Amino acid sequence: MMTVDSKNEHGFTLVEIIAVLVILGILAAVAIPKYLSILDETKSQSAQAAVAEIKGRLSSAQAKYLMRNAGLAPTSPTLYDYAIDTNQYGGNLANLGDDFSASVTTGTPITIAITAVKGQTVNVTSSFTAAGD
């Protein structure tokens, strides 16, 4: 029969457990703010990528306008009207899917604004000037 000798049992002391908890607390205090800042940075970068997508769409619309109009460069308001015309270019410039809240407004220059990424508020704005301006 096997007997258990309770004198040879070893466990963690209270001091060791407290030391481990303090170390975990310090790691959490450093890691959580870093993680949150990384999340904010990725949302900002996503918004900047969305602005680049809209600028790419405007550049593409401008190239198509130039080809259809014998090289005549559009002004910003003309380009905006052309780009949102579903019969000419394809429609809604700001349609980037459900993850983004974006707007594109006419003027000289055309204004692009991303106000939310995945429901989180961001404020990224940019502008696009047509070749005819």
N, CA, C and O of each residue as an XYZ file, in Angstrom:
532
protein
N       0.829     -1.162      0.000
C       0.000      0.000      0.000
C       0.887      1.242      0.000
O       1.934      1.271      0.646
N       0.463      2.244     -0.715
C       1.259      3.456     -0.863
C       0.830      4.484      0.167
O      -0.360      4.746      0.340
N       1.783      5.050      0.833
C       1.467      6.073      1.817
C       1.951      7.424      1.328
O       2.930      7.516      0.588
N       1.269      8.452      1.742
C       1.621      9.815      1.345
C       2.288     10.474      2.541
O       1.737     10.528      3.641
N       3.477     10.968      2.292
C       4.214     11.662      3.350
C       3.958     13.150      3.209
O       4.503     13.787      2.309
N       3.144     13.709      4.075
C       2.757     15.108      3.958
C       3.895     16.070      4.222
O       3.787     17.253      3.899
N       4.971     15.596      4.795
C       6.107     16.487      5.059
C       6.871     16.826      3.783
O       7.578     17.833      3.751
N       6.751     16.011      2.723
C       7.480     16.267      1.478
C       6.661     17.040      0.453
O       7.158     17.325     -0.637
N       5.426     17.384      0.775
C       4.595     18.157     -0.147
C       5.060     19.608     -0.137
O       5.253     20.217      0.915
N       5.231     20.136     -1.338
C       5.667     21.527     -1.478
C       4.654     22.278     -2.325
O       4.116     21.721     -3.282
N       4.390     23.510     -1.995
C       3.481     24.365     -2.738
C       4.076     25.752     -2.847
O       5.208     25.998     -2.430
N       3.301     26.647     -3.411
C       3.772     28.023     -3.527
C       3.483     28.755     -2.218
O       2.449     28.554     -1.582
N       4.407     29.586     -1.851
C       4.176     30.401     -0.658
C       3.362     31.626     -1.043
O       3.256     31.955     -2.225
N       2.808     32.280     -0.090
C       2.023     33.476     -0.330
C       2.871     34.563     -0.989
O       2.372     35.287     -1.850
N       4.099     34.688     -0.616
C       5.008     35.683     -1.198
C       5.226     35.398     -2.679
O       5.238     36.327     -3.487
N       5.397     34.144     -3.046
C       5.606     33.795     -4.459
C       4.359     34.112     -5.290
O       4.459     34.631     -6.401
N       3.194     33.795     -4.743
C       1.945     34.081     -5.463
C       1.764     35.586     -5.646
O       1.381     36.035     -6.726
N       2.034     36.363     -4.608
C       1.918     37.819     -4.703
C       2.915     38.371     -5.720
O       2.582     39.279     -6.482
N       4.134     37.833     -5.737
C       5.148     38.290     -6.703
C       4.680     38.042     -8.131
O       4.852     38.902     -8.996
N       4.093     36.879     -8.386
C       3.592     36.559     -9.726
C       2.445     37.505    -10.095
O       2.389     37.996    -11.223
N       1.546     37.760     -9.171
C       0.432     38.674     -9.446
C       0.914     40.093     -9.725
O       0.361     40.769    -10.592
N       1.923     40.550     -9.014
C       2.486     41.885     -9.260
C       3.101     41.944    -10.646
O       2.912     42.922    -11.369
N       3.835     40.907    -11.021
C       4.456     40.880    -12.361
C       3.379     40.873    -13.440
O       3.500     41.595    -14.430
N       2.328     40.072    -13.271
C       1.233     40.055    -14.247
C       0.528     41.408    -14.323
O       0.142     41.847    -15.406
N       0.361     42.067    -13.183
C      -0.245     43.394    -13.157
C       0.580     44.416    -13.917
O       0.034     45.245    -14.645
N       1.880     44.360    -13.750
C       2.779     45.286    -14.466
C       2.712     45.015    -15.966
O       2.640     45.955    -16.757
N       2.734     43.761    -16.363
C       2.640     43.423    -17.787
C       1.312     43.898    -18.382
O       1.273     44.423    -19.495
N       0.231     43.708    -17.632
C      -1.074     44.156    -18.116
C      -1.127     45.677    -18.223
O      -1.715     46.211    -19.163
N      -0.528     46.367    -17.282
C      -0.535     47.835    -17.300
C       0.226     48.381    -18.505
O      -0.090     49.460    -19.006
N       1.215     47.647    -18.964
C       1.996     48.079    -20.126
C       1.331     47.621    -21.422
O       1.274     48.374    -22.393
N       0.832     46.393    -21.436
C       0.332     45.804    -22.676
C      -1.018     46.367    -23.113
O      -1.222     46.586    -24.307
N      -1.931     46.605    -22.200
C      -3.284     47.038    -22.581
C      -3.270     48.406    -23.268
O      -3.895     48.540    -24.319
N      -2.594     49.428    -22.735
C      -2.556     50.707    -23.476
C      -1.891     50.579    -24.848
O      -2.309     51.231    -25.805
N      -0.869     49.751    -24.941
C      -0.196     49.549    -26.228
C      -1.166     48.908    -27.228
O      -1.224     49.313    -28.389
N      -1.916     47.919    -26.777
C      -2.900     47.252    -27.621
C      -3.963     48.243    -28.093
O      -4.325     48.250    -29.270
N      -4.456     49.064    -27.198
C      -5.485     50.046    -27.567
C      -4.950     51.077    -28.549
O      -5.672     51.497    -29.453
N      -3.694     51.493    -28.387
C      -3.122     52.454    -29.332
C      -2.929     51.820    -30.707
O      -3.059     52.489    -31.731
N      -2.620     50.535    -30.721
C      -2.487     49.836    -32.002
C      -3.842     49.768    -32.697
O      -3.917     49.939    -33.913
N      -4.910     49.522    -31.948
C      -6.251     49.500    -32.532
C      -6.610     50.858    -33.145
O      -7.136     50.921    -34.256
N      -6.326     51.940    -32.418
C      -6.614     53.279    -32.943
C      -5.803     53.548    -34.207
O      -6.313     54.120    -35.170
N      -4.551     53.136    -34.199
C      -3.684     53.360    -35.361
C      -4.191     52.584    -36.582
O      -4.171     53.106    -37.696
N      -4.640     51.351    -36.381
C      -5.135     50.571    -37.520
C      -6.419     51.171    -38.085
O      -6.627     51.130    -39.298
N      -7.275     51.720    -37.247
C      -8.494     52.368    -37.745
C      -8.138     53.597    -38.570
O      -8.739     53.844    -39.616
N      -7.164     54.364    -38.100
C      -6.727     55.542    -38.840
C      -6.115     55.138    -40.187
O      -6.373     55.777    -41.207
N      -5.317     54.091    -40.183
C      -4.713     53.629    -41.432
C      -5.769     53.075    -42.389
O      -5.658     53.249    -43.602
N      -6.792     52.411    -41.850
C      -7.898     51.927    -42.689
C      -8.626     53.099    -43.331
O      -8.984     53.040    -44.507
N      -8.845     54.162    -42.564
C      -9.506     55.352    -43.095
C      -8.657     55.991    -44.189
O      -9.188     56.431    -45.209
N      -7.350     56.046    -43.984
C      -6.467     56.608    -45.008
C      -6.475     55.747    -46.272
O      -6.396     56.271    -47.384
N      -6.569     54.439    -46.101
C      -6.667     53.542    -47.262
C      -7.984     53.761    -47.997
O      -8.028     53.697    -49.226
N      -9.054     54.017    -47.253
C     -10.352     54.292    -47.879
C     -10.299     55.592    -48.681
O     -10.866     55.672    -49.771
N      -9.622     56.605    -48.148
C      -9.442     57.866    -48.884
C      -8.666     57.595    -50.174
O      -9.010     58.125    -51.230
N      -7.635     56.783    -50.088
C      -6.854     56.447    -51.282
C      -7.708     55.707    -52.309
O      -7.549     55.914    -53.512
N      -8.611     54.850    -51.842
C      -9.529     54.144    -52.743
C     -10.427     55.131    -53.481
O     -10.620     55.014    -54.691
N     -10.969     56.092    -52.761
C     -11.847     57.084    -53.399
C     -11.056     57.949    -54.374
O     -11.547     58.269    -55.457
N      -9.842     58.328    -54.000
C      -9.007     59.104    -54.927
C      -8.700     58.291    -56.187
O      -8.661     58.834    -57.291
N      -8.486     56.992    -56.011
C      -8.271     56.123    -57.167
C      -9.490     56.081    -58.070
O      -9.361     56.097    -59.294
N     -10.675     56.029    -57.471
C     -11.910     56.042    -58.256
C     -12.056     57.359    -59.009
O     -12.478     57.371    -60.166
N     -11.707     58.476    -58.352
C     -11.773     59.777    -59.026
C     -10.758     59.863    -60.167
O     -11.058     60.411    -61.228
N      -9.566     59.327    -59.950
C      -8.550     59.319    -61.019
C      -9.021     58.487    -62.203
O      -8.836     58.867    -63.360
N      -9.628     57.353    -61.898
C     -10.150     56.493    -62.960
C     -11.276     57.197    -63.726
O     -11.333     57.131    -64.954
N     -12.161     57.863    -63.002
C     -13.250     58.608    -63.651
C     -12.688     59.736    -64.508
O     -13.194     60.008    -65.597
N     -11.643     60.389    -64.013
C     -11.021     61.476    -64.770
C     -10.412     60.946    -66.064
O     -10.549     61.571    -67.116
N      -9.743     59.801    -65.994
C      -9.152     59.214    -67.199
C     -10.237     58.835    -68.206
O     -10.091     59.058    -69.408
N     -11.327     58.259    -67.698
C     -12.429     57.890    -68.585
C     -13.062     59.131    -69.211
O     -13.420     59.124    -70.389
N     -13.196     60.196    -68.417
C     -13.740     61.459    -68.933
C     -12.838     62.008    -70.043
O     -13.323     62.431    -71.092
N     -11.533     61.997    -69.804
C     -10.590     62.497    -70.810
C     -10.701     61.711    -72.117
O     -10.668     62.289    -73.203
N     -10.833     60.382    -72.001
C     -10.933     59.554    -73.218
C     -12.244     59.816    -73.958
O     -12.262     59.832    -75.189
N     -13.326     60.018    -73.236
C     -14.623     60.246    -73.883
C     -14.778     61.660    -74.428
O     -15.647     61.903    -75.266
N     -13.954     62.598    -73.969
C     -14.103     63.997    -74.364
C     -12.870     64.532    -75.077
O     -12.510     65.697    -74.906
N     -12.232     63.704    -75.860
C     -11.107     64.087    -76.719
C     -10.002     64.826    -75.974
O      -9.419     65.777    -76.495
N      -9.719     64.383    -74.750
C      -8.610     64.962    -73.989
C      -8.945     66.230    -73.232
O      -8.063     66.819    -72.607
N     -10.185     66.665    -73.268
C     -10.593     67.855    -72.533
C     -10.651     67.517    -71.047
O     -11.390     66.622    -70.638
N      -9.870     68.235    -70.241
C      -9.790     67.952    -68.805
C     -10.991     68.536    -68.070
O     -11.368     69.683    -68.310
N     -11.594     67.752    -67.173
C     -12.742     68.260    -66.432
C     -12.328     69.138    -65.257
O     -11.229     68.996    -64.721
N     -13.212     70.042    -64.865
C     -13.022     70.770    -63.611
C     -13.482     69.844    -62.486
O     -14.102     68.814    -62.747
N     -13.185     70.201    -61.251
C     -13.592     69.353    -60.130
C     -15.103     69.144    -60.064
O     -15.539     68.003    -59.911
N     -15.932     70.205    -60.174
C     -17.384     69.959    -60.154
C     -17.863     69.087    -61.309
O     -18.746     68.249    -61.130
N     -17.286     69.280    -62.488
C     -17.660     68.464    -63.644
C     -17.268     67.005    -63.414
O     -18.044     66.094    -63.705
N     -16.061     66.789    -62.891
C     -15.601     65.433    -62.602
C     -16.483     64.773    -61.560
O     -16.825     63.597    -61.695
N     -16.859     65.512    -60.520
C     -17.733     64.963    -59.491
C     -19.060     64.515    -60.102
O     -19.514     63.398    -59.854
N     -19.686     65.395    -60.907
C     -20.956     65.049    -61.542
C     -20.810     63.828    -62.445
O     -21.687     62.966    -62.480
N     -19.706     63.761    -63.169
C     -19.451     62.629    -64.055
C     -19.264     61.343    -63.247
O     -19.790     60.294    -63.618
N     -18.521     61.426    -62.155
C     -18.196     60.227    -61.374
C     -19.410     59.653    -60.653
O     -19.488     58.441    -60.454
N     -20.360     60.504    -60.258
C     -21.537     59.978    -59.557
C     -22.674     59.611    -60.502
O     -23.680     59.051    -60.066
N     -22.531     59.915    -61.784
C     -23.548     59.565    -62.771
C     -23.445     58.067    -63.092
O     -22.454     57.624    -63.672
N     -24.453     57.300    -62.719
C     -24.402     55.853    -62.932
C     -24.361     55.481    -64.406
O     -23.877     54.403    -64.750
N     -24.855     56.345    -65.281
C     -24.805     56.045    -66.713
C     -23.423     56.312    -67.307
O     -23.051     55.705    -68.310
N     -22.669     57.212    -66.695
C     -21.361     57.560    -67.226
C     -20.242     56.725    -66.602
O     -19.535     55.993    -67.296
N     -20.095     56.847    -65.287
C     -18.955     56.201    -64.642
C     -19.340     55.045    -63.742
O     -18.688     54.002    -63.792
N     -20.348     55.179    -62.938
C     -20.683     54.035    -62.109
C     -21.374     54.339    -60.800
O     -21.786     53.408    -60.107
N     -21.519     55.593    -60.430
C     -22.341     55.865    -59.268
C     -21.646     56.364    -58.039
O     -20.812     57.267    -58.107
N     -21.986     55.777    -56.903
C     -21.610     56.290    -55.593
C     -20.120     56.115    -55.311
O     -19.644     54.996    -55.119
N     -19.401     57.212    -55.288
C     -17.964     57.173    -55.001
C     -17.669     56.746    -53.573
O     -16.640     56.125    -53.309
N     -18.563     57.073    -52.656
C     -18.308     56.836    -51.236
C     -18.787     55.467    -50.767
O     -18.725     55.183    -49.571
N     -19.260     54.617    -51.662
C     -19.731     53.297    -51.267
C     -18.534     52.365    -51.062
O     -18.013     51.778    -52.010
N     -18.116     52.247    -49.805
C     -16.961     51.416    -49.468
C     -17.359     50.200    -48.647
O     -16.500     49.538    -48.064
N     -18.641     49.904    -48.597
C     -19.108     48.769    -47.812
C     -19.578     49.209    -46.439
O     -19.595     50.397    -46.116
N     -19.958     48.231    -45.644
C     -20.542     48.500    -44.335
C     -19.519     48.940    -43.286
O     -19.902     49.466    -42.241
N     -18.241     48.735    -43.544
C     -17.224     49.049    -42.538
C     -16.873     50.528    -42.447
O     -16.275     50.957    -41.460
N     -17.232     51.311    -43.451
C     -16.821     52.713    -43.499
C     -18.018     53.645    -43.631
O     -18.996     53.325    -44.306
N     -17.928     54.795    -42.982
C     -18.848     55.900    -43.238
C     -18.034     56.966    -43.955
O     -17.125     57.567    -43.382
N     -18.375     57.187    -45.214
C     -17.595     58.099    -46.041
C     -18.516     59.041    -46.779
O     -19.680     58.733    -47.036
N     -17.966     60.207    -47.119
C     -18.710     61.152    -47.946
C     -17.748     61.823    -48.912
O     -16.579     62.056    -48.604
N     -18.275     62.126    -50.086
C     -17.528     62.853    -51.110
C     -18.419     64.004    -51.530
O     -19.562     63.793    -51.934
N     -17.898     65.230    -51.438
C     -18.704     66.398    -51.787
C     -18.038     67.197    -52.896
O     -16.813     67.270    -52.998
N     -18.886     67.790    -53.717
C     -18.397     68.545    -54.860
C     -17.821     69.885    -54.429
O     -18.092     70.375    -53.332
N     -17.050     70.445    -55.283
C     -16.412     71.734    -55.043
C     -15.060     71.750    -55.718
O     -14.687     70.806    -56.415
N     -14.340     72.814    -55.509
C     -12.978     72.902    -56.039
C     -12.044     73.112    -54.866
O     -11.925     74.241    -54.390
N     -11.399     72.116    -54.393
C     -11.342     70.731    -54.858
C     -12.498     69.897    -54.319
O     -13.292     70.367    -53.504
N     -12.581     68.641    -54.790
C     -13.555     67.681    -54.278
C     -13.096     67.264    -52.883
O     -11.916     66.975    -52.684
N     -14.013     67.230    -51.915
C     -13.662     66.894    -50.539
C     -14.063     65.459    -50.225
O     -15.178     65.032    -50.524
N     -13.140     64.727    -49.622
C     -13.362     63.335    -49.228
C     -13.246     63.273    -47.711
O     -12.275     63.774    -47.145
N     -14.229     62.663    -47.046
C     -14.199     62.555    -45.589
C     -14.587     61.142    -45.165
O     -15.589     60.598    -45.630
N     -13.789     60.556    -44.283
C     -14.102     59.278    -43.652
C     -14.388     59.602    -42.193
O     -13.530     60.135    -41.489
N     -15.604     59.277    -41.738
C     -15.999     59.652    -40.381
C     -16.068     58.476    -39.410
O     -16.065     58.682    -38.196
N     -16.130     57.246    -39.922
C     -16.178     56.089    -39.017
C     -15.629     54.852    -39.712
O     -15.814     54.652    -40.912
N     -14.952     54.031    -38.926
C     -14.455     52.733    -39.373
C     -14.967     51.700    -38.379
O     -14.663     51.763    -37.188
N     -15.752     50.743    -38.888
C     -16.350     49.700    -38.036
C     -17.093     50.299    -36.853
O     -17.034     49.760    -35.748
N     -17.789     51.402    -37.069
C     -18.573     52.037    -36.030
C     -17.789     52.926    -35.079
O     -18.388     53.592    -34.235
N     -16.474     52.957    -35.189
C     -15.630     53.794    -34.339
C     -15.327     55.099    -35.066
O     -14.933     55.084    -36.233
N     -15.505     56.203    -34.396
C     -15.313     57.521    -35.000
C     -13.856     57.770    -35.350
O     -12.961     57.562    -34.531
N     -13.635     58.214    -36.566
C     -12.335     58.701    -37.025
C     -12.604     59.973    -37.821
O     -13.718     60.172    -38.305
N     -11.632     60.810    -37.959
C     -11.790     62.027    -38.755
C     -10.614     62.149    -39.697
O      -9.572     62.711    -39.360
N     -10.809     61.600    -40.900
C      -9.781     61.672    -41.922
C     -10.407     62.368    -43.119
O     -11.402     61.900    -43.671
N      -9.822     63.483    -43.514
C     -10.319     64.222    -44.676
C      -9.179     64.441    -45.659
O      -8.005     64.473    -45.290
N      -9.557     64.590    -46.901
C      -8.585     64.854    -47.945
C      -9.314     65.550    -49.086
O     -10.530     65.735    -49.039
N      -8.576     65.923    -50.085
C      -9.198     66.579    -51.226
C      -8.583     66.051    -52.509
O      -7.487     65.490    -52.517
N      -9.325     66.249    -53.599
C      -8.886     65.822    -54.916
C      -9.176     66.956    -55.878
O     -10.306     67.440    -55.951
N      -8.175     67.377    -56.606
C      -8.327     68.454    -57.576
C      -8.252     67.861    -58.972
O      -7.296     67.163    -59.311
N      -9.253     68.141    -59.769
C      -9.293     67.651    -61.142
C      -8.255     68.365    -62.001
O      -7.791     69.455    -61.667
N      -7.910     67.739    -63.090
C      -6.856     68.284    -63.974
C      -7.255     69.622    -64.609
O      -6.386     70.421    -64.956
N      -8.553     69.869    -64.761
C      -8.991     71.101    -65.416
C      -9.059     72.311    -64.510
O      -9.401     73.399    -64.973
N      -8.747     72.159    -63.242
C      -8.822     73.287    -62.314
C      -7.569     74.147    -62.363
O      -7.472     75.139    -61.641
